Amino acid sequence: MVKSKIYIIFTKQIKIKNMEINKFIADFLSQLEDVDYSNPITGETCFRDIHVFDSMDALTIIVMIEDEYNVKITGLDIRSSNTFNDIFEIVKNKK
């Protein structure tokens, strides 16, 4: 019986974590135009592969993260990231 409770708690934590990354991806994508939705977009997706990403987009994402998550990231943080998970982890670590 204890194993079941632990499993249920662990499962809920995974779902909550996935919901956080999904919200982050949705917030990120809402800032961009002309996104390629032809393939599923997950945390492992390289954000540069779904959109021609430029410096203006980077500034927009920096402002969105500061407004939505109250975290300041830099252009270097974005340049050093490839996937949504990369940026999401930076945001979580700076919180």
Chimera marker file (.cmm) of the C-alpha trace (Angstrom):
<marker_set name="trace">
<marker id="1" x="0.000" y="0.000" z="0.000" r="1" g="1" b="0" radius="0.5"/>
<marker id="2" x="2.845" y="2.407" z="0.764" r="1" g="1" b="0" radius="0.5"/>
<marker id="3" x="4.368" y="1.755" z="-2.677" r="1" g="1" b="0" radius="0.5"/>
<marker id="4" x="1.082" y="2.804" z="-4.309" r="1" g="1" b="0" radius="0.5"/>
<marker id="5" x="1.001" y="6.100" z="-2.443" r="1" g="1" b="0" radius="0.5"/>
<marker id="6" x="4.616" y="6.834" z="-3.332" r="1" g="1" b="0" radius="0.5"/>
<marker id="7" x="3.923" y="5.992" z="-6.965" r="1" g="1" b="0" radius="0.5"/>
<marker id="8" x="0.856" y="8.253" z="-7.022" r="1" g="1" b="0" radius="0.5"/>
<marker id="9" x="2.795" y="11.146" z="-5.462" r="1" g="1" b="0" radius="0.5"/>
<marker id="10" x="5.708" y="10.607" z="-7.867" r="1" g="1" b="0" radius="0.5"/>
<marker id="11" x="3.319" y="10.467" z="-10.837" r="1" g="1" b="0" radius="0.5"/>
<marker id="12" x="1.651" y="13.712" z="-9.755" r="1" g="1" b="0" radius="0.5"/>
<marker id="13" x="5.056" y="15.411" z="-9.477" r="1" g="1" b="0" radius="0.5"/>
<marker id="14" x="5.940" y="14.315" z="-13.016" r="1" g="1" b="0" radius="0.5"/>
<marker id="15" x="2.611" y="15.618" z="-14.331" r="1" g="1" b="0" radius="0.5"/>
<marker id="16" x="3.096" y="18.934" z="-12.542" r="1" g="1" b="0" radius="0.5"/>
<marker id="17" x="6.652" y="19.232" z="-13.932" r="1" g="1" b="0" radius="0.5"/>
<marker id="18" x="5.398" y="18.468" z="-17.445" r="1" g="1" b="0" radius="0.5"/>
<marker id="19" x="2.612" y="21.018" z="-17.086" r="1" g="1" b="0" radius="0.5"/>
<marker id="20" x="5.187" y="23.630" z="-16.116" r="1" g="1" b="0" radius="0.5"/>
<marker id="21" x="7.318" y="22.982" z="-19.198" r="1" g="1" b="0" radius="0.5"/>
<marker id="22" x="4.207" y="22.888" z="-21.388" r="1" g="1" b="0" radius="0.5"/>
<marker id="23" x="3.098" y="26.276" z="-20.052" r="1" g="1" b="0" radius="0.5"/>
<marker id="24" x="6.604" y="27.628" z="-20.587" r="1" g="1" b="0" radius="0.5"/>
<marker id="25" x="6.612" y="26.397" z="-24.194" r="1" g="1" b="0" radius="0.5"/>
<marker id="26" x="3.155" y="27.894" z="-24.778" r="1" g="1" b="0" radius="0.5"/>
<marker id="27" x="4.289" y="31.238" z="-23.313" r="1" g="1" b="0" radius="0.5"/>
<marker id="28" x="7.457" y="31.129" z="-25.437" r="1" g="1" b="0" radius="0.5"/>
<marker id="29" x="5.593" y="30.295" z="-28.652" r="1" g="1" b="0" radius="0.5"/>
<marker id="30" x="2.960" y="32.966" z="-28.028" r="1" g="1" b="0" radius="0.5"/>
<marker id="31" x="5.719" y="35.553" z="-28.472" r="1" g="1" b="0" radius="0.5"/>
<marker id="32" x="6.743" y="34.356" z="-31.940" r="1" g="1" b="0" radius="0.5"/>
<marker id="33" x="5.241" y="34.657" z="-35.397" r="1" g="1" b="0" radius="0.5"/>
<marker id="34" x="5.538" y="32.132" z="-38.225" r="1" g="1" b="0" radius="0.5"/>
<marker id="35" x="6.179" y="29.089" z="-36.039" r="1" g="1" b="0" radius="0.5"/>
<marker id="36" x="6.450" y="25.739" z="-37.816" r="1" g="1" b="0" radius="0.5"/>
<marker id="37" x="3.944" y="23.437" z="-36.109" r="1" g="1" b="0" radius="0.5"/>
<marker id="38" x="4.411" y="20.600" z="-38.620" r="1" g="1" b="0" radius="0.5"/>
<marker id="39" x="6.104" y="18.433" z="-35.951" r="1" g="1" b="0" radius="0.5"/>
<marker id="40" x="5.196" y="18.022" z="-32.280" r="1" g="1" b="0" radius="0.5"/>
<marker id="41" x="6.856" y="20.603" z="-30.052" r="1" g="1" b="0" radius="0.5"/>
<marker id="42" x="8.260" y="19.293" z="-26.761" r="1" g="1" b="0" radius="0.5"/>
<marker id="43" x="10.884" y="20.313" z="-24.251" r="1" g="1" b="0" radius="0.5"/>
<marker id="44" x="13.485" y="18.548" z="-26.393" r="1" g="1" b="0" radius="0.5"/>
<marker id="45" x="12.599" y="20.589" z="-29.475" r="1" g="1" b="0" radius="0.5"/>
<marker id="46" x="15.257" y="23.021" z="-30.634" r="1" g="1" b="0" radius="0.5"/>
<marker id="47" x="13.458" y="26.367" z="-30.680" r="1" g="1" b="0" radius="0.5"/>
<marker id="48" x="15.633" y="27.563" z="-33.572" r="1" g="1" b="0" radius="0.5"/>
<marker id="49" x="14.312" y="24.694" z="-35.735" r="1" g="1" b="0" radius="0.5"/>
<marker id="50" x="10.695" y="25.875" z="-35.562" r="1" g="1" b="0" radius="0.5"/>
<marker id="51" x="11.281" y="29.563" z="-36.190" r="1" g="1" b="0" radius="0.5"/>
<marker id="52" x="13.894" y="31.811" z="-37.759" r="1" g="1" b="0" radius="0.5"/>
<marker id="53" x="15.128" y="33.158" z="-34.430" r="1" g="1" b="0" radius="0.5"/>
<marker id="54" x="16.719" y="36.617" z="-34.395" r="1" g="1" b="0" radius="0.5"/>
<marker id="55" x="17.887" y="39.156" z="-31.806" r="1" g="1" b="0" radius="0.5"/>
<marker id="56" x="14.474" y="40.832" z="-31.659" r="1" g="1" b="0" radius="0.5"/>
<marker id="57" x="12.891" y="37.484" z="-30.784" r="1" g="1" b="0" radius="0.5"/>
<marker id="58" x="15.519" y="37.004" z="-28.074" r="1" g="1" b="0" radius="0.5"/>
<marker id="59" x="14.637" y="40.371" z="-26.531" r="1" g="1" b="0" radius="0.5"/>
<marker id="60" x="10.941" y="39.508" z="-26.677" r="1" g="1" b="0" radius="0.5"/>
<marker id="61" x="11.579" y="36.193" z="-24.899" r="1" g="1" b="0" radius="0.5"/>
<marker id="62" x="13.761" y="37.898" z="-22.263" r="1" g="1" b="0" radius="0.5"/>
<marker id="63" x="10.944" y="40.361" z="-21.501" r="1" g="1" b="0" radius="0.5"/>
<marker id="64" x="8.308" y="37.595" z="-21.445" r="1" g="1" b="0" radius="0.5"/>
<marker id="65" x="10.350" y="35.537" z="-18.970" r="1" g="1" b="0" radius="0.5"/>
<marker id="66" x="10.848" y="38.554" z="-16.731" r="1" g="1" b="0" radius="0.5"/>
<marker id="67" x="7.118" y="39.437" z="-16.848" r="1" g="1" b="0" radius="0.5"/>
<marker id="68" x="5.699" y="35.908" z="-16.540" r="1" g="1" b="0" radius="0.5"/>
<marker id="69" x="8.277" y="34.243" z="-14.292" r="1" g="1" b="0" radius="0.5"/>
<marker id="70" x="9.933" y="37.211" z="-12.544" r="1" g="1" b="0" radius="0.5"/>
<marker id="71" x="13.356" y="35.948" z="-13.644" r="1" g="1" b="0" radius="0.5"/>
<marker id="72" x="16.017" y="37.898" z="-15.519" r="1" g="1" b="0" radius="0.5"/>
<marker id="73" x="17.897" y="36.027" z="-18.213" r="1" g="1" b="0" radius="0.5"/>
<marker id="74" x="20.425" y="37.352" z="-20.684" r="1" g="1" b="0" radius="0.5"/>
<marker id="75" x="21.069" y="37.042" z="-24.375" r="1" g="1" b="0" radius="0.5"/>
<marker id="76" x="23.967" y="34.776" z="-23.470" r="1" g="1" b="0" radius="0.5"/>
<marker id="77" x="21.531" y="32.448" z="-21.688" r="1" g="1" b="0" radius="0.5"/>
<marker id="78" x="19.501" y="32.205" z="-24.890" r="1" g="1" b="0" radius="0.5"/>
<marker id="79" x="22.557" y="31.834" z="-27.125" r="1" g="1" b="0" radius="0.5"/>
<marker id="80" x="23.863" y="29.009" z="-24.945" r="1" g="1" b="0" radius="0.5"/>
<marker id="81" x="20.520" y="27.170" z="-25.162" r="1" g="1" b="0" radius="0.5"/>
<marker id="82" x="19.299" y="24.888" z="-27.903" r="1" g="1" b="0" radius="0.5"/>
<marker id="83" x="16.060" y="23.403" z="-26.630" r="1" g="1" b="0" radius="0.5"/>
<marker id="84" x="13.069" y="24.655" z="-24.686" r="1" g="1" b="0" radius="0.5"/>
<marker id="85" x="14.281" y="22.502" z="-21.775" r="1" g="1" b="0" radius="0.5"/>
<marker id="86" x="17.624" y="24.325" z="-21.791" r="1" g="1" b="0" radius="0.5"/>
<marker id="87" x="16.009" y="27.726" z="-21.329" r="1" g="1" b="0" radius="0.5"/>
<marker id="88" x="13.411" y="26.345" z="-18.927" r="1" g="1" b="0" radius="0.5"/>
<marker id="89" x="16.186" y="24.929" z="-16.701" r="1" g="1" b="0" radius="0.5"/>
<marker id="90" x="17.976" y="28.295" z="-16.708" r="1" g="1" b="0" radius="0.5"/>
<marker id="91" x="14.760" y="29.998" z="-15.610" r="1" g="1" b="0" radius="0.5"/>
<marker id="92" x="14.145" y="27.406" z="-12.870" r="1" g="1" b="0" radius="0.5"/>
<marker id="93" x="17.726" y="27.695" z="-11.601" r="1" g="1" b="0" radius="0.5"/>
<marker id="94" x="17.545" y="31.500" z="-11.438" r="1" g="1" b="0" radius="0.5"/>
<marker id="95" x="14.237" y="31.518" z="-9.561" r="1" g="1" b="0" radius="0.5"/>
<link id1="1" id2="2" r="1" g="1" b="0" radius="0.2"/>
<link id1="2" id2="3" r="1" g="1" b="0" radius="0.2"/>
<link id1="3" id2="4" r="1" g="1" b="0" radius="0.2"/>
<link id1="4" id2="5" r="1" g="1" b="0" radius="0.2"/>
<link id1="5" id2="6" r="1" g="1" b="0" radius="0.2"/>
<link id1="6" id2="7" r="1" g="1" b="0" radius="0.2"/>
<link id1="7" id2="8" r="1" g="1" b="0" radius="0.2"/>
<link id1="8" id2="9" r="1" g="1" b="0" radius="0.2"/>
<link id1="9" id2="10" r="1" g="1" b="0" radius="0.2"/>
<link id1="10" id2="11" r="1" g="1" b="0" radius="0.2"/>
<link id1="11" id2="12" r="1" g="1" b="0" radius="0.2"/>
<link id1="12" id2="13" r="1" g="1" b="0" radius="0.2"/>
<link id1="13" id2="14" r="1" g="1" b="0" radius="0.2"/>
<link id1="14" id2="15" r="1" g="1" b="0" radius="0.2"/>
<link id1="15" id2="16" r="1" g="1" b="0" radius="0.2"/>
<link id1="16" id2="17" r="1" g="1" b="0" radius="0.2"/>
<link id1="17" id2="18" r="1" g="1" b="0" radius="0.2"/>
<link id1="18" id2="19" r="1" g="1" b="0" radius="0.2"/>
<link id1="19" id2="20" r="1" g="1" b="0" radius="0.2"/>
<link id1="20" id2="21" r="1" g="1" b="0" radius="0.2"/>
<link id1="21" id2="22" r="1" g="1" b="0" radius="0.2"/>
<link id1="22" id2="23" r="1" g="1" b="0" radius="0.2"/>
<link id1="23" id2="24" r="1" g="1" b="0" radius="0.2"/>
<link id1="24" id2="25" r="1" g="1" b="0" radius="0.2"/>
<link id1="25" id2="26" r="1" g="1" b="0" radius="0.2"/>
<link id1="26" id2="27" r="1" g="1" b="0" radius="0.2"/>
<link id1="27" id2="28" r="1" g="1" b="0" radius="0.2"/>
<link id1="28" id2="29" r="1" g="1" b="0" radius="0.2"/>
<link id1="29" id2="30" r="1" g="1" b="0" radius="0.2"/>
<link id1="30" id2="31" r="1" g="1" b="0" radius="0.2"/>
<link id1="31" id2="32" r="1" g="1" b="0" radius="0.2"/>
<link id1="32" id2="33" r="1" g="1" b="0" radius="0.2"/>
<link id1="33" id2="34" r="1" g="1" b="0" radius="0.2"/>
<link id1="34" id2="35" r="1" g="1" b="0" radius="0.2"/>
<link id1="35" id2="36" r="1" g="1" b="0" radius="0.2"/>
<link id1="36" id2="37" r="1" g="1" b="0" radius="0.2"/>
<link id1="37" id2="38" r="1" g="1" b="0" radius="0.2"/>
<link id1="38" id2="39" r="1" g="1" b="0" radius="0.2"/>
<link id1="39" id2="40" r="1" g="1" b="0" radius="0.2"/>
<link id1="40" id2="41" r="1" g="1" b="0" radius="0.2"/>
<link id1="41" id2="42" r="1" g="1" b="0" radius="0.2"/>
<link id1="42" id2="43" r="1" g="1" b="0" radius="0.2"/>
<link id1="43" id2="44" r="1" g="1" b="0" radius="0.2"/>
<link id1="44" id2="45" r="1" g="1" b="0" radius="0.2"/>
<link id1="45" id2="46" r="1" g="1" b="0" radius="0.2"/>
<link id1="46" id2="47" r="1" g="1" b="0" radius="0.2"/>
<link id1="47" id2="48" r="1" g="1" b="0" radius="0.2"/>
<link id1="48" id2="49" r="1" g="1" b="0" radius="0.2"/>
<link id1="49" id2="50" r="1" g="1" b="0" radius="0.2"/>
<link id1="50" id2="51" r="1" g="1" b="0" radius="0.2"/>
<link id1="51" id2="52" r="1" g="1" b="0" radius="0.2"/>
<link id1="52" id2="53" r="1" g="1" b="0" radius="0.2"/>
<link id1="53" id2="54" r="1" g="1" b="0" radius="0.2"/>
<link id1="54" id2="55" r="1" g="1" b="0" radius="0.2"/>
<link id1="55" id2="56" r="1" g="1" b="0" radius="0.2"/>
<link id1="56" id2="57" r="1" g="1" b="0" radius="0.2"/>
<link id1="57" id2="58" r="1" g="1" b="0" radius="0.2"/>
<link id1="58" id2="59" r="1" g="1" b="0" radius="0.2"/>
<link id1="59" id2="60" r="1" g="1" b="0" radius="0.2"/>
<link id1="60" id2="61" r="1" g="1" b="0" radius="0.2"/>
<link id1="61" id2="62" r="1" g="1" b="0" radius="0.2"/>
<link id1="62" id2="63" r="1" g="1" b="0" radius="0.2"/>
<link id1="63" id2="64" r="1" g="1" b="0" radius="0.2"/>
<link id1="64" id2="65" r="1" g="1" b="0" radius="0.2"/>
<link id1="65" id2="66" r="1" g="1" b="0" radius="0.2"/>
<link id1="66" id2="67" r="1" g="1" b="0" radius="0.2"/>
<link id1="67" id2="68" r="1" g="1" b="0" radius="0.2"/>
<link id1="68" id2="69" r="1" g="1" b="0" radius="0.2"/>
<link id1="69" id2="70" r="1" g="1" b="0" radius="0.2"/>
<link id1="70" id2="71" r="1" g="1" b="0" radius="0.2"/>
<link id1="71" id2="72" r="1" g="1" b="0" radius="0.2"/>
<link id1="72" id2="73" r="1" g="1" b="0" radius="0.2"/>
<link id1="73" id2="74" r="1" g="1" b="0" radius="0.2"/>
<link id1="74" id2="75" r="1" g="1" b="0" radius="0.2"/>
<link id1="75" id2="76" r="1" g="1" b="0" radius="0.2"/>
<link id1="76" id2="77" r="1" g="1" b="0" radius="0.2"/>
<link id1="77" id2="78" r="1" g="1" b="0" radius="0.2"/>
<link id1="78" id2="79" r="1" g="1" b="0" radius="0.2"/>
<link id1="79" id2="80" r="1" g="1" b="0" radius="0.2"/>
<link id1="80" id2="81" r="1" g="1" b="0" radius="0.2"/>
<link id1="81" id2="82" r="1" g="1" b="0" radius="0.2"/>
<link id1="82" id2="83" r="1" g="1" b="0" radius="0.2"/>
<link id1="83" id2="84" r="1" g="1" b="0" radius="0.2"/>
<link id1="84" id2="85" r="1" g="1" b="0" radius="0.2"/>
<link id1="85" id2="86" r="1" g="1" b="0" radius="0.2"/>
<link id1="86" id2="87" r="1" g="1" b="0" radius="0.2"/>
<link id1="87" id2="88" r="1" g="1" b="0" radius="0.2"/>
<link id1="88" id2="89" r="1" g="1" b="0" radius="0.2"/>
<link id1="89" id2="90" r="1" g="1" b="0" radius="0.2"/>
<link id1="90" id2="91" r="1" g="1" b="0" radius="0.2"/>
<link id1="91" id2="92" r="1" g="1" b="0" radius="0.2"/>
<link id1="92" id2="93" r="1" g="1" b="0" radius="0.2"/>
<link id1="93" id2="94" r="1" g="1" b="0" radius="0.2"/>
<link id1="94" id2="95" r="1" g="1" b="0" radius="0.2"/>
</marker_set>
